[in-house]
Amino acid sequence: MSEAETLLEFPCRFPIKVMGRVNVEFDLLVVEIIGKHVEVNASDVVTRPSKAGNYLAVTVTIEASSKQQLDAIYIELSQHPHVLMAL
């Protein structure tokens, strides 16, 4: 799919939601991975534990510059063993 075929117009604000087991440093891991591809500000990171407290959802809203950038972020997140899901 080329840039012209995506519904997004770049640059744009884009939320990336990542879920994993509760780990003291899971949120830092997510920010570190995404930070390799784009600047992440602390104010753009929101964490939320599951009801039972076993999982943590981390949402990082970034300024996405291209579909290729988003693809690279999702690939790297998905390959990490502590990441259960990336949306």
Phi, psi and omega per residue, in radians:
M1 nan 2.216 -3.131
S2 -1.536 2.989 3.107
E3 -0.940 -0.694 -3.096
A4 -1.167 -0.409 -3.082
E5 -1.551 -0.114 3.136
T6 -1.523 2.659 3.127
L7 -1.423 -0.227 -3.128
L8 -1.473 2.564 3.012
E9 -1.924 2.163 -3.080
F10 -1.745 2.568 -0.068
P11 -1.287 2.703 3.118
C12 -2.688 2.733 3.041
R13 -1.334 2.311 -3.054
F14 -2.473 2.123 3.121
P15 -1.483 2.309 3.064
I16 -1.997 2.093 -3.122
K17 -1.867 2.233 -3.080
V18 -2.216 2.340 -3.137
M19 -2.109 2.491 3.115
G20 -2.782 3.051 3.098
R21 -1.213 2.615 3.128
V22 -1.060 2.172 3.137
N23 -2.569 2.406 -3.069
V24 -0.898 -0.581 -3.041
E25 -1.972 0.267 -3.107
F26 -1.056 -0.768 -3.140
D27 -1.094 -0.657 3.107
L28 -1.171 -0.647 3.101
L29 -1.069 -0.814 -3.137
V30 -1.071 -0.814 3.140
V31 -1.105 -0.680 3.132
E32 -1.108 -0.783 -3.137
I33 -1.126 -0.863 -3.128
I34 -1.140 -0.612 -3.140
G35 -1.118 -0.307 3.057
K36 -1.228 -0.367 -3.028
H37 -1.916 -0.412 -3.079
V38 -2.784 2.666 3.102
E39 -1.188 2.311 -3.139
V40 -2.036 2.213 3.069
N41 -1.717 2.488 -3.130
A42 -0.977 -0.583 -3.127
S43 -1.209 -0.234 -3.137
D44 -1.678 0.116 -3.105
V45 -1.957 2.196 3.115
V46 -2.209 2.268 3.101
T47 -2.027 2.570 3.137
R48 -2.587 2.123 3.106
P49 -1.366 2.720 3.061
S50 -1.238 2.933 -3.128
K51 -0.970 -0.797 -3.106
A52 -1.414 -0.164 3.110
G53 1.395 0.242 -3.132
N54 -1.567 -0.388 -3.073
Y55 -2.200 2.777 3.123
L56 -2.291 2.292 3.042
A57 -1.815 2.248 3.113
V58 -2.075 2.101 3.088
T59 -1.927 2.169 3.124
V60 -2.078 2.060 3.111
T61 -1.676 2.111 -3.063
I62 -2.029 2.930 2.973
E63 -1.682 1.664 -3.084
A64 -1.364 2.386 -3.107
S65 -1.835 -0.312 -3.136
S66 -2.894 2.828 3.063
K67 -1.130 -0.650 3.127
Q68 -1.065 -0.694 3.108
Q69 -1.090 -0.821 3.127
L70 -1.092 -0.746 3.114
D71 -1.035 -0.765 -3.135
A72 -1.099 -0.706 3.114
I73 -1.112 -0.850 -3.115
Y74 -1.119 -0.663 3.112
I75 -1.100 -0.833 -3.115
E76 -1.146 -0.724 3.105
L77 -1.085 -0.818 -3.084
S78 -1.119 -0.479 -3.118
Q79 -1.432 -0.231 -3.104
H80 -1.377 2.317 -3.078
P81 -1.120 -0.396 3.140
H82 -1.495 -0.196 -3.133
V83 -1.574 2.092 3.114
L84 -1.523 -0.584 -3.108
M85 -2.776 2.499 3.064
A86 -2.294 2.187 -3.122
L87 -2.082 nan nan
